[in-house]
Amino acid sequence: MAQLSTKIKLYVNKEIDFLKDVKLQENSDGKGVFIAEWNLDIPKPTIAQLDAFEAQAIAYEQLQNILNNRRMAYPSIADQLDMLYWDKVNGTENWLNSIESVKNKFPK
């Protein structure tokens, strides 16, 4: 199940400040997270409207997870630049192999 915040982002179709624009709350009553405050110029969505974004939200969250995993697995930019330099000097493909292994480990 996708997060409510993701469905709201898709409904609004822009980045949201969840400390100012929309405030979510969870009362530990078993009912889950809900919209506690809506400070946007568009109408507050119904549950049915947000549920219509479920499949799209799941796909978005899966992609974000892949991108975050890749971000954490890539070598630092300094290390990548060093690899590129030495690849050029030595005629090797260490940088390409490094990047390719991360992409293969976390495919889109």
C-alpha positions in Angstrom: 0.0 0.0 0.0 1.3 3.4 -0.9 1.9 6.2 1.6 -0.7 8.9 1.9 1.9 11.6 1.4 2.8 10.1 -2.0 -0.9 10.0 -3.1 -1.3 13.6 -2.0 1.8 14.7 -4.0 0.3 13.0 -7.1 -3.1 14.5 -6.5 -1.7 18.0 -6.1 0.9 17.4 -8.9 3.7 19.4 -7.2 6.0 19.2 -4.2 4.3 19.7 -0.9 5.6 21.1 2.3 4.2 18.7 4.9 4.9 21.1 7.7 3.0 24.0 6.2 0.8 23.1 3.2 -0.6 19.8 4.4 -0.2 18.3 7.8 -0.7 14.6 8.3 -1.5 12.9 11.6 -1.7 9.4 13.1 -3.5 9.0 16.4 -2.4 5.4 17.1 -6.0 4.4 17.1 -5.5 1.8 14.3 -7.2 4.0 11.7 -3.8 5.1 10.2 -2.6 8.4 8.9 -5.0 11.1 7.9 -5.0 14.7 6.7 -5.2 16.9 9.8 -4.8 20.2 8.1 -5.2 21.3 4.4 -3.7 24.7 3.6 -3.7 24.6 -0.2 -5.8 26.6 -2.7 -7.3 23.4 -4.3 -10.0 21.3 -2.7 -9.0 18.7 -0.1 -9.3 15.3 -1.8 -11.6 12.6 -0.7 -10.3 9.2 0.3 -11.7 7.8 -3.0 -9.8 10.4 -5.0 -6.5 9.6 -3.2 -7.1 5.8 -3.6 -7.4 6.3 -7.3 -3.6 7.1 -7.2 -2.7 3.8 -5.5 -1.0 2.1 -8.5 0.7 5.2 -9.6 1.9 5.9 -6.1 3.3 2.4 -5.6 5.2 2.7 -8.9 6.6 6.1 -7.8 7.7 4.8 -4.4 9.4 1.8 -6.0 11.3 4.1 -8.4 12.3 6.4 -5.5 13.6 3.4 -3.6 15.7 2.3 -6.6 17.1 5.8 -7.1 17.9 6.1 -3.4 19.7 2.7 -3.3 21.7 3.8 -6.4 22.6 7.1 -4.8 23.9 5.3 -1.8 25.8 2.7 -3.8 27.6 5.0 -6.3 31.1 6.0 -5.5 31.5 9.7 -4.4 31.9 12.2 -7.3 35.6 12.7 -6.3 36.2 8.9 -6.6 34.3 8.8 -9.9 36.4 11.7 -11.3 39.6 9.9 -10.2 38.4 6.7 -11.9 37.6 8.6 -15.1 41.1 10.2 -15.1 42.9 6.9 -14.5 40.7 5.1 -17.1 41.7 7.7 -19.6 45.4 7.4 -18.7 45.4 3.5 -18.5 42.8 2.7 -21.2 40.7 0.9 -18.6 36.9 1.0 -17.9 36.8 0.9 -14.1 34.4 3.9 -13.9 32.0 2.3 -16.5 32.1 -1.1 -14.7 31.5 0.6 -11.3 28.5 2.5 -12.5 27.2 -0.4 -14.5 27.4 -2.8 -11.5 25.3 -0.4 -9.4 22.7 0.0 -12.2 22.5 -3.8 -12.6 22.2 -4.3 -8.8 19.3 -1.8 -8.7 17.5 -2.0 -12.1 14.6 0.3 -12.9 
